[in-house]
């Protein structure tokens, strides 16, 4: 996104949604990924209803999956994602309303089309398994727990309603992207 003011508003919206839902964000997630990110969002007038981003993996960057710490690792370890045509699906945020839900689905479809157009071999992400609605949403679009990155990750100081958040890495393959693109919820 070339308009920095617009980018600021979209990122603030996403951050506010997470905060209002009960998450305390960690400074470990405050990494600038703008050079490799494409944001998708829906507005109604001046109000943003939904937003998300795709971060493209390059040899000189880290995607969100690589920033989390692997649960139970001692010494502390992180995943290293090596490969071409890989992306990370993240920062899914939307207003909790019928309009917000439809806007979120529109961002999913636009992001899926983008991933198909870019010909990504794999799109990773993660979800918080204690939020059933998110798990159901990702399961319904064909996302599966990652086979390659099977252990949960966490970000120090990232809490949900006072409890440390453990995130399940997921994979969204090409078939799932096609399903998202064409699905009529």
Backbone as CSV, one residue per row, in Angstrom:
resi,resn,N_x,N_y,N_z,CA_x,CA_y,CA_z,C_x,C_y,C_z
1,UNK,0.852,-1.166,0.000,0.000,0.000,0.000,0.901,1.235,0.000
2,UNK,0.723,2.073,-0.982,1.595,3.233,-1.119,1.160,4.405,-0.253
3,UNK,-0.112,4.501,0.068,-0.615,5.591,0.888,-0.333,5.272,2.357
4,UNK,0.671,5.919,2.917,1.105,5.609,4.282,0.044,5.949,5.325
5,UNK,-0.724,6.996,5.082,-1.781,7.350,6.031,-2.863,6.268,6.046
6,UNK,-3.224,5.785,4.866,-4.216,4.711,4.769,-3.686,3.438,5.432
7,UNK,-2.425,3.112,5.186,-1.803,1.945,5.811,-1.842,2.065,7.331
8,UNK,-1.539,3.238,7.840,-1.590,3.470,9.288,-2.986,3.155,9.826
9,UNK,-4.026,3.645,9.152,-5.403,3.419,9.614,-5.781,1.936,9.570
10,UNK,-5.362,1.237,8.536,-5.672,-0.193,8.425,-4.966,-0.970,9.535
11,UNK,-3.693,-0.680,9.764,-2.946,-1.376,10.815,-3.502,-1.044,12.202
12,UNK,-3.902,0.204,12.413,-4.490,0.598,13.696,-5.815,-0.128,13.907
13,UNK,-6.613,-0.236,12.851,-7.869,-0.977,12.941,-7.601,-2.409,13.406
14,UNK,-6.665,-3.086,12.751,-6.351,-4.475,13.112,-5.897,-4.561,14.565
15,UNK,-5.033,-3.672,14.976,-4.543,-3.666,16.356,-5.688,-3.423,17.343
16,UNK,-6.555,-2.468,17.033,-7.689,-2.166,17.914,-8.633,-3.354,18.044
17,UNK,-8.878,-4.065,16.944,-9.759,-5.242,16.998,-9.183,-6.281,17.958
18,UNK,-7.891,-6.562,17.843,-7.263,-7.536,18.735,-7.338,-7.076,20.189
19,UNK,-7.036,-5.811,20.439,-7.092,-5.282,21.805,-8.505,-5.354,22.371
20,UNK,-9.497,-4.962,21.584,-10.885,-4.970,22.047,-11.412,-6.380,22.282
21,UNK,-10.849,-7.358,21.597,-11.272,-8.747,21.760,-10.655,-9.385,23.005
22,UNK,-9.647,-8.735,23.586,-9.054,-9.248,24.817,-7.601,-9.654,24.710
23,UNK,-6.972,-9.380,23.574,-5.558,-9.723,23.408,-4.672,-8.581,23.892
24,UNK,-3.579,-8.951,24.531,-2.507,-8.022,24.842,-1.381,-8.382,23.898
25,UNK,-1.057,-7.483,22.985,-0.046,-7.780,21.968,1.357,-7.685,22.550
26,UNK,2.220,-8.505,22.040,3.612,-8.578,22.464,4.478,-7.692,21.589
27,UNK,5.505,-7.115,22.175,6.469,-6.356,21.379,7.198,-7.267,20.394
28,UNK,7.161,-8.573,20.632,7.785,-9.524,19.711,7.067,-9.557,18.361
29,UNK,5.856,-9.022,18.331,5.110,-8.993,17.065,5.239,-7.641,16.364
30,UNK,5.970,-6.722,16.961,6.089,-5.358,16.421,7.226,-5.251,15.406
31,UNK,7.269,-6.169,14.469,8.295,-6.184,13.429,7.687,-5.572,12.165
32,UNK,8.397,-4.650,11.562,7.902,-3.989,10.355,8.035,-4.930,9.158
33,UNK,6.905,-5.380,8.650,6.881,-6.290,7.503,6.275,-5.627,6.273
34,UNK,6.171,-4.314,6.311,5.468,-3.604,5.244,6.059,-3.840,3.858
35,UNK,7.365,-3.994,3.761,7.984,-4.198,2.445,7.503,-5.471,1.757
36,UNK,7.083,-6.448,2.541,6.706,-7.752,1.991,5.213,-8.033,2.147
37,UNK,4.460,-7.037,2.619,3.048,-7.231,2.948,2.117,-6.639,1.905
38,UNK,1.012,-7.327,1.711,-0.105,-6.799,0.938,-1.332,-6.879,1.837
39,UNK,-1.940,-5.738,2.073,-3.122,-5.663,2.935,-4.394,-5.729,2.096
40,UNK,-5.408,-6.344,2.672,-6.734,-6.419,2.078,-7.700,-5.878,3.121
41,UNK,-8.595,-5.001,2.714,-9.532,-4.451,3.682,-10.793,-3.981,2.976
42,UNK,-11.853,-3.880,3.778,-13.147,-3.441,3.272,-13.579,-2.239,4.103
43,UNK,-13.988,-1.205,3.406,-14.516,0.002,4.041,-15.987,0.166,3.691
44,UNK,-16.702,0.760,4.612,-18.039,1.276,4.320,-17.987,2.746,4.709
45,UNK,-17.935,3.605,3.712,-17.712,5.022,3.985,-16.317,5.191,4.566
46,UNK,-16.239,5.828,5.713,-14.932,6.035,6.346,-14.584,4.922,7.333
47,UNK,-15.523,3.996,7.568,-15.311,2.931,8.558,-14.704,1.681,7.909
48,UNK,-13.625,1.197,8.501,-13.045,-0.080,8.077,-13.837,-1.184,8.766
49,UNK,-14.278,-2.169,8.007,-15.062,-3.277,8.556,-14.233,-4.538,8.748
50,UNK,-13.204,-4.719,7.925,-12.376,-5.928,8.004,-11.032,-5.649,7.353
51,UNK,-10.024,-6.376,7.835,-8.678,-6.243,7.265,-7.900,-7.529,7.509
52,UNK,-6.914,-7.751,6.681,-5.957,-8.847,6.861,-4.779,-8.580,5.941
53,UNK,-3.712,-9.351,6.121,-2.572,-9.172,5.223,-1.960,-10.511,4.852
54,UNK,-1.260,-10.483,3.724,-0.422,-11.592,3.278,1.011,-11.079,3.307
55,UNK,1.896,-11.824,3.965,3.317,-11.477,3.988,4.041,-12.507,3.135
56,UNK,4.711,-12.032,2.104,5.442,-12.917,1.198,6.814,-13.237,1.771
57,UNK,7.164,-14.519,1.782,8.475,-14.963,2.259,9.523,-14.684,1.192
58,UNK,10.589,-14.040,1.616,11.745,-13.765,0.761,12.993,-14.237,1.506
59,UNK,14.121,-14.394,0.811,15.342,-14.835,1.501,15.809,-13.863,2.590
60,UNK,15.400,-12.593,2.497,15.900,-11.592,3.438,14.868,-11.122,4.458
61,UNK,13.831,-11.903,4.693,12.860,-11.497,5.713,12.380,-12.699,6.515
62,UNK,11.668,-12.398,7.570,11.003,-13.413,8.378,9.505,-13.180,8.268
63,UNK,8.748,-14.257,8.227,7.295,-14.158,8.256,6.844,-14.390,9.696
64,UNK,5.606,-14.032,10.043,5.163,-14.172,11.428,5.384,-15.559,12.031
65,UNK,5.189,-16.620,11.258,5.416,-17.974,11.774,6.831,-18.140,12.322
66,UNK,7.789,-17.446,11.734,9.189,-17.570,12.149,9.522,-16.724,13.377
67,UNK,8.652,-15.826,13.760,8.929,-14.942,14.891,8.503,-15.538,16.223
68,UNK,7.518,-16.432,16.189,7.047,-17.052,17.422,8.059,-18.034,17.974
69,UNK,7.966,-18.278,19.267,8.844,-19.232,19.951,8.116,-20.570,20.049
70,UNK,8.815,-21.641,19.745,8.211,-22.976,19.774,7.940,-23.371,21.222
71,UNK,6.693,-23.713,21.494,6.266,-24.096,22.839,7.088,-25.284,23.323
72,UNK,7.596,-25.178,24.545,8.330,-26.274,25.168,9.774,-26.398,24.738
73,UNK,10.255,-25.522,23.874,11.647,-25.641,23.422,12.600,-25.104,24.491
74,UNK,13.659,-25.856,24.733,14.685,-25.455,25.699,16.011,-26.030,25.238
75,UNK,16.923,-25.224,24.732,16.836,-23.763,24.691,15.752,-23.294,23.722
76,UNK,15.382,-22.027,23.863,14.328,-21.438,23.042,14.669,-21.574,21.560
77,UNK,13.656,-21.996,20.770,13.836,-22.177,19.326,12.692,-21.514,18.567
78,UNK,12.983,-21.212,17.306,11.976,-20.690,16.380,12.020,-21.538,15.114
79,UNK,10.933,-21.491,14.367,10.920,-22.155,13.070,11.674,-21.309,12.051
80,UNK,12.318,-21.969,11.103,12.927,-21.307,9.948,12.203,-21.820,8.712
81,UNK,11.544,-20.934,8.015,10.808,-21.296,6.808,11.720,-21.019,5.615
82,UNK,12.124,-22.086,4.944,13.020,-21.984,3.800,12.259,-22.442,2.561
83,UNK,12.340,-21.667,1.512,11.685,-22.075,0.280,11.210,-20.891,-0.525
84,UNK,10.787,-21.198,-1.727,10.259,-20.183,-2.631,8.744,-20.303,-2.681
85,UNK,8.102,-19.248,-3.114,6.648,-19.247,-3.310,5.885,-19.584,-2.036
86,UNK,6.273,-18.941,-0.948,5.646,-19.165,0.355,5.147,-17.827,0.887
87,UNK,4.021,-17.865,1.591,3.475,-16.654,2.194,2.869,-16.983,3.552
88,UNK,2.525,-15.938,4.281,1.904,-16.068,5.598,0.617,-15.239,5.604
89,UNK,-0.475,-15.861,6.033,-1.819,-15.281,6.069,-2.044,-14.842,7.503
90,UNK,-2.215,-13.545,7.764,-2.295,-13.121,9.165,-3.023,-11.800,9.357
91,UNK,-3.089,-11.389,10.618,-3.724,-10.132,11.043,-5.191,-10.053,10.629
92,UNK,-5.867,-11.196,10.598,-7.291,-11.223,10.262,-8.053,-10.502,11.373
93,UNK,-8.775,-9.466,10.994,-9.495,-8.658,11.982,-10.756,-8.093,11.333
94,UNK,-11.828,-8.070,12.111,-13.079,-7.543,11.568,-14.000,-7.114,12.691
95,UNK,-14.907,-6.218,12.355,-15.917,-5.746,13.284,-16.866,-6.909,13.564
96,UNK,-17.210,-7.097,14.831,-18.104,-8.197,15.201,-19.555,-7.811,14.916
97,UNK,-19.935,-8.007,13.675,-21.295,-7.733,13.222,-21.512,-8.537,11.942
98,UNK,-22.735,-8.553,11.476,-23.008,-9.257,10.218,-22.230,-8.605,9.080
99,UNK,-22.238,-7.269,9.029,-21.469,-6.566,7.992,-19.985,-6.886,8.108
100,UNK,-19.478,-6.912,9.337,-18.062,-7.214,9.555,-17.706,-8.618,9.098
101,UNK,-18.600,-9.564,9.366,-18.358,-10.949,8.940,-18.321,-11.062,7.419
102,UNK,-19.267,-10.405,6.739,-19.269,-10.435,5.273,-18.036,-9.739,4.714
103,UNK,-17.625,-8.667,5.362,-16.419,-7.958,4.922,-15.188,-8.845,5.101
104,UNK,-15.140,-9.590,6.212,-14.011,-10.503,6.446,-13.958,-11.568,5.354
105,UNK,-15.107,-12.101,4.990,-15.143,-13.107,3.926,-14.672,-12.519,2.596
106,UNK,-15.022,-11.263,2.345,-14.557,-10.603,1.117,-13.039,-10.443,1.133
107,UNK,-12.469,-10.127,2.300,-11.002,-10.018,2.371,-10.368,-11.385,2.171
108,UNK,-10.983,-12.434,2.719,-10.470,-13.793,2.520,-10.439,-14.125,1.030
109,UNK,-11.537,-13.827,0.334,-11.596,-14.156,-1.091,-10.573,-13.359,-1.893
110,UNK,-10.413,-12.081,-1.561,-9.419,-11.260,-2.270,-8.009,-11.760,-1.981
111,UNK,-7.743,-12.123,-0.727,-6.415,-12.631,-0.362,-6.148,-13.971,-1.041
112,UNK,-7.159,-14.830,-1.095,-6.994,-16.126,-1.765,-6.686,-15.925,-3.245
113,UNK,-7.411,-15.015,-3.891,-7.152,-14.739,-5.308,-5.731,-14.208,-5.497
114,UNK,-5.293,-13.349,-4.604,-3.929,-12.813,-4.661,-2.910,-13.948,-4.551
115,UNK,-3.129,-14.858,-3.606,-2.205,-15.990,-3.412,-2.184,-16.903,-4.635
116,UNK,-3.340,-17.103,-5.247,-3.417,-17.912,-6.470,-2.667,-17.212,-7.601
117,UNK,-2.904,-15.917,-7.743,-2.233,-15.145,-8.803,-0.719,-15.144,-8.628
118,UNK,-0.257,-15.115,-7.376,1.182,-15.121,-7.091,1.759,-16.533,-7.171
119,UNK,0.865,-17.531,-7.303,1.267,-18.933,-7.431,2.064,-19.447,-6.229
120,UNK,1.635,-19.052,-5.030,2.302,-19.549,-3.830,2.082,-21.052,-3.711
121,UNK,3.151,-21.784,-3.423,3.044,-23.226,-3.221,2.383,-23.548,-1.887
122,UNK,2.630,-22.690,-0.889,2.049,-22.912,0.429,1.855,-21.566,1.114
123,UNK,0.750,-21.468,1.825,0.480,-20.295,2.647,0.340,-20.794,4.079
124,UNK,1.153,-20.236,4.955,1.103,-20.603,6.368,0.349,-19.534,7.138
125,UNK,0.041,-19.843,8.347,-0.594,-18.913,9.267,-0.666,-19.593,10.610
126,UNK,-1.481,-19.085,11.493,-1.724,-19.764,12.767,-3.032,-19.260,13.353
127,UNK,-3.603,-20.079,14.242,-4.796,-19.645,14.956,-4.672,-19.996,16.422
128,UNK,-5.475,-19.285,17.209,-5.555,-19.508,18.649,-6.685,-20.509,18.873
129,UNK,-6.320,-21.733,19.246,-7.315,-22.810,19.298,-8.372,-22.615,20.380
130,UNK,-8.161,-21.688,21.302,-9.165,-21.443,22.340,-10.286,-20.525,21.862
131,UNK,-10.145,-19.990,20.661,-11.209,-19.159,20.087,-11.897,-20.010,19.019
132,UNK,-12.955,-20.710,19.446,-13.622,-21.698,18.590,-14.086,-21.130,17.256
133,UNK,-14.560,-19.892,17.253,-15.060,-19.318,15.997,-13.944,-19.199,14.963
134,UNK,-12.738,-18.880,15.401,-11.600,-18.773,14.474,-11.207,-20.163,13.970
135,UNK,-11.167,-21.134,14.880,-10.828,-22.506,14.485,-11.841,-23.009,13.454
136,UNK,-13.126,-22.792,13.712,-14.172,-23.234,12.777,-14.043,-22.528,11.433
137,UNK,-13.754,-21.231,11.472,-13.604,-20.481,10.228,-12.465,-21.047,9.395
138,UNK,-11.303,-21.225,10.008,-10.157,-21.738,9.260,-10.384,-23.176,8.792
139,UNK,-11.005,-23.994,9.616,-11.302,-25.370,9.224,-12.268,-25.384,8.037
140,UNK,-13.247,-24.488,8.061,-14.249,-24.458,6.990,-13.654,-24.066,5.643
141,UNK,-12.533,-23.345,5.648,-11.923,-22.941,4.377,-10.852,-23.920,3.913
142,UNK,-10.631,-24.975,4.691,-9.672,-25.985,4.261,-8.288,-25.859,4.862
143,UNK,-8.120,-24.928,5.799,-6.828,-24.837,6.494,-6.688,-26.047,7.410
144,UNK,-5.477,-26.576,7.485,-5.217,-27.727,8.351,-4.026,-27.414,9.245
145,UNK,-3.968,-28.050,10.421,-2.766,-27.880,11.242,-1.539,-28.275,10.424
146,UNK,-0.488,-27.492,10.546,0.710,-27.718,9.737,1.356,-29.055,10.056
147,UNK,1.702,-29.779,9.011,2.446,-31.030,9.173,3.922,-30.730,9.388
148,UNK,4.422,-29.731,8.695,5.842,-29.397,8.757,6.209,-28.655,10.038
149,UNK,5.319,-27.795,10.496,5.554,-26.993,11.703,4.470,-27.354,12.719
150,UNK,4.630,-28.535,13.314,3.567,-29.137,14.102,3.429,-28.681,15.538
151,UNK,4.435,-28.037,16.077,4.352,-27.611,17.479,3.807,-26.191,17.568
152,UNK,3.044,-25.959,18.628,2.496,-24.625,18.837,3.617,-23.611,19.066
153,UNK,3.295,-22.352,18.772,4.233,-21.264,19.033,3.563,-20.237,19.944
154,UNK,4.397,-19.371,20.499,3.866,-18.268,21.302,4.780,-17.063,21.167
155,UNK,4.227,-15.923,21.512,4.983,-14.682,21.562,5.016,-14.244,23.022
156,UNK,6.199,-14.129,23.622,6.253,-13.696,25.021,5.432,-12.417,25.215
157,UNK,4.711,-12.382,26.294,3.900,-11.223,26.677,2.658,-11.037,25.809
158,UNK,2.292,-12.019,25.006,1.042,-11.959,24.244,0.008,-12.781,25.014
159,UNK,-1.004,-12.096,25.520,-2.008,-12.739,26.365,-3.401,-12.562,25.778
160,UNK,-4.256,-13.523,26.104,-5.672,-13.426,25.789,-6.416,-13.570,27.096
161,UNK,-7.096,-12.519,27.488,-7.828,-12.494,28.751,-6.942,-12.964,29.901
162,UNK,-5.689,-12.481,29.913,-4.756,-12.749,30.998,-3.972,-14.043,30.897
163,UNK,-4.202,-14.828,29.863,-3.532,-16.123,29.708,-2.608,-16.098,28.487
164,UNK,-1.398,-16.664,28.632,-0.455,-16.716,27.519,-1.098,-17.427,26.327
165,UNK,-0.926,-16.870,25.144,-1.558,-17.398,23.933,-0.621,-18.390,23.244
166,UNK,-1.120,-19.607,23.021,-0.411,-20.604,22.219,-1.135,-20.713,20.880
167,UNK,-0.371,-20.650,19.812,-0.929,-20.596,18.466,-0.586,-21.858,17.684
168,UNK,-1.566,-22.397,16.992,-1.395,-23.594,16.178,-1.026,-23.192,14.753
169,UNK,0.172,-23.553,14.281,0.527,-23.254,12.885,-0.398,-24.012,11.928
170,UNK,-0.794,-23.336,10.856,-1.687,-23.945,9.870,-1.099,-23.822,8.472
171,UNK,-1.634,-24.653,7.577,-1.273,-24.631,6.164,-2.543,-24.412,5.346
172,UNK,-2.443,-23.523,4.375,-3.531,-23.293,3.430,-2.945,-23.597,2.054
173,UNK,-3.280,-24.770,1.526,-2.673,-25.181,0.251,-3.455,-24.611,-0.938
174,UNK,-3.010,-24.946,-2.131,-3.631,-24.390,-3.342,-5.095,-24.788,-3.482
175,UNK,-5.428,-26.017,-3.108,-6.829,-26.446,-3.188,-7.700,-25.623,-2.244
176,UNK,-7.192,-25.377,-1.034,-7.943,-24.572,-0.067,-8.110,-23.139,-0.569
177,UNK,-7.076,-22.595,-1.199,-7.179,-21.237,-1.752,-8.272,-21.167,-2.817
178,UNK,-8.344,-22.195,-3.678,-9.403,-22.247,-4.695,-10.779,-22.303,-4.036
179,UNK,-10.871,-23.074,-2.963,-12.137,-23.219,-2.245,-12.565,-21.873,-1.650
180,UNK,-11.610,-21.163,-1.061,-11.912,-19.856,-0.468,-12.388,-18.888,-1.549
181,UNK,-11.693,-18.888,-2.661,-11.979,-17.952,-3.753,-13.396,-18.117,-4.291
182,UNK,-13.859,-19.344,-4.369,-15.147,-19.610,-5.013,-16.285,-19.863,-4.033
183,UNK,-15.988,-19.897,-2.763,-17.016,-20.253,-1.789,-18.050,-19.148,-1.626
184,UNK,-19.283,-19.546,-1.584,-20.386,-18.629,-1.306,-20.931,-18.988,0.066
185,UNK,-20.532,-18.263,1.071,-20.927,-18.606,2.435,-22.376,-18.454,2.613
